[in-house]
């Protein structure tokens, strides 16, 4: 049976890379925290279809909303890390990256009272240094590789990785990578993993693409963010049209769209797993 992994990067509207120029980290404390309401809506949808997701939680958010993180976990979802300050791996040096990764891990583990073993890099900006830091600091897997190379912020995967099952890579140190799913079409890579692409592509076509990925690859990894389900968020001025378009398009209808998307695949008897459950399957295969 093919598997679907639903993942949520838990960050708020002012922490996204497209708005970075307007909201450096020292301004975040003055911004309205809005993610609880759209996240509650996501939890309701996941509960309605009995889907357990993986939440990659930003440490900065977890520090301010520890009980909310516990609440997400109480619905049966996996809590993993999205770093602390949403810094791109390629923009900071090794010691700052290590500090950011460890800070988020400690905050989340203090809240959860159990090991946090998964990580997703901000804007999928993974690299070789990050993978060695993650392995070194007790993480088991990363889910940050996106092979849509036309996007300038996305990182790369170095070294030798073996596919232990469709959608799950393992390196020689026993560390795992779960890449974001993209569509391969006539030798081209088309972004099909979620986020803004999910909001932009007509749902019937998106579903068709996901079915193709599932039949060709055997698994599909989807990602979204709570701010993509928050139509009331402040409309930021002073950003370029491209970032504005990518950030705001389709937000008003996105919750219904997500519900229809999940219902369609749930009705078709696909298996929904958390990232850790998926890694556990991979370990059996090794
Ligand atoms: Zn993010």
Boltz pocket constraint, residues with backbone or C-beta under 6 A from the ligand:
constraints:
  - pocket:
      binder: B
      contacts: [[A, 9], [A, 11], [A, 15], [A, 16], [A, 82], [A, 86], [A, 121], [A, 122], [A, 123]]
      max_distance: 6.0
